[in-house]
Amino acid sequence: MRDVLAAAGITGVTPHSFRRNVATTIERAAGADVAAQLLGHTSTEITVKHYIEPNTSIDARTATILETS
């Protein structure tokens, strides 16, 4: 995989990057328990701490609520 990525000029991508992406995608769709099970973790704590990217999106309703207060 490293050779293919290097040949394509892609840097900074590792097998761990793919694993994190999969964990995050599964967590968003089905929850951390399912992501942990997929990765073979015995605890969701490990999955959440090391594999799932934090959700930094902000619900647009938050701004509306704050503006009306």
N, C-alpha and C positions, 0 to 999 in steps of 0.2 A: 504494500500500500504506500509506503514512504516513497518508493521509486516512482510510482504513478503520480502521486501528488507533486513531487519534485519536477517531473517531466512536464506537468501541466502548469508549473509556476505557482502552485498553491503552497503557502507557508502557514504555520501556526495551527494546522489541523492534525490531530492525533486520533488514534482509536478511542482514547478517553473522551475526546470531543464528541464523537458519534454516540458514545454511551450516555453522555450527559444529555445530548439532544433527545435521544429516545426516552430517557427517564423523564425529562421535562414534558415531552409531548404526551406520554402515557399518563403522567400525573394530572395534567390539565383535563384530559378526557375521562379518566377513570379513577383518579385518586392516587395518593402516595402508597397505599397498601398494594395496589396492583403493580405500580412501578417497582416497588421493592421486591415483590415476588418475581417479576420478570428478570430483574438483575440478579436474583439469587441471594438477596440479603435477608438475614433473619430478623432484621429490625428496620422499620421505616425511618428511624432516626438517622441511620447511616445514609440512606438514600436521600433524605431531605437535606442533610448537612453537606454532603459531598457531590451530589449528582443533579439535583433539581435546581434550575435557575430560579431565583426569586421573581415573582410576578410584579413588575414595576409599573404596569399599566394602571391608570387612574380612571375610575368610573366618572364619566362626565357629569353624573348627577351630583357628585360632591361639590363641584364648583357652583352649581345652581343653588344648592342648599346654603352654602356659605355666603353667596351673594345676596340671598334674601333675608339673612339674619341681621 
